[in-house]
Structures are given as structure tokens and as C-alpha cells.
């Protein structure tokens, strides 16, 4: 079972950034690996793992965006307000 999950994790990682459905590939992968029915919690876990990896990889950029959020109303406000800033 562990090897099957590792294979699905690699499949998820390879197809996540392609313009195709990585969820669809997980269903096909589970079928080919002999799962009786698609495991929803396994899919969710793989997607959460992907999200965690992306957040970790982009953590500096995400931090810069979060720090700038309080200034967003001034940046997107009326043109007069933007000239005053």
C-alpha cells in the first residue's frame, strides 16, 4: 500500500503544474494500481501535500504579498487618493 501511495504522490507532483486535471490522473492511477474505488481522503491528502509544497516554495513571495495587503485600499482607491499617496 505504501508503494502505491508513493507512486500516486509522484504522479500528483508530475501532473499538478501541467494544464491537465491532476485529480483525473489520480483516479486513473488508483484504478491502474488496483484500488477498488477512488479514495477521497487519499486524494485530499495528496492535494494538501501539493499545497504545502507550493506554499513552502513560494513562502517569501507570499509573505511579501501578505505584508502589502493593508495598503491595497490605497492602491486601488480613487485616482485622487492615489495621487496624494
Number of C-alpha atoms within 10 A of each C-alpha: 8 7 9 14 14 12 16 22 20 13 16 23 17 11 17 16 10 9 7 10 12 19 16 12 16 22 18 14 18 21 13 9 15 10 14 8 9 15 13 10 9 15 19 12 13 22 18 12 15 16 12 12 13 11 14 11 11 11 12 11 10 12 11 10 11 10 9 9 10 10 9 9 11 14 14 10 10 10 10 8 12 12 9 7 7
